[in-house]
Amino acid sequence: MILNGNTLIEVLPLKDLYTVHQRHERLKVFAQKGRECVICDREGVLLLVTVDKGGGRHIDLYTEDFVLITVDHIVPKKIGKMLGWTRSQREALSNKQPMCLPCNNKKGHSTETNEEFKARVMQGGYPQVRKGVETIWQLVYNNNIFNRELA
């Protein structure tokens, strides 16, 4: 079976997400913040191992109908970089959330809150929303992205 261009080779027990792979940089987002897309509530229930064309192994979370659950950056990496954030600030767990691939693709580099994004998706609109720096900082503080470890 081919998933997102990769060949499925193994199905892992979902409990491995919370034990064996709890420290994996990307998978710990799901282990600590949940397996549901924050926008549409699709739930990741399959922990699958795939191999890409170059032989690289990937462990990913999928829904029962094989929709990939991805890691979304609440404040997009591109925006964080423009704001002068360090890599560790951009990649902090506090700036990440679970989101299915279709919702993440629609969100793109948007700085909308989850509520604004949900409303836009429900209305069928997908254009990027541009916000000022002040609004972005408000998003940062409202989502508690900065904490003592990043100060």
Secondary structure, 3 states (H helix, E strand, C coil): CEECCEEEEEEECHHHHCCCCCCCCCHHHHHHHCCECCCCCCECCEEEEEECCCCCEEEEEECCCCCEEEEEECCCHHHHHHCCCCHHHHCCHHHEEEEEHHHHHHHCCCCCCHHHHHHHHHCCCCCCCCCCHHHHHHHHHHCCCCCCCCC
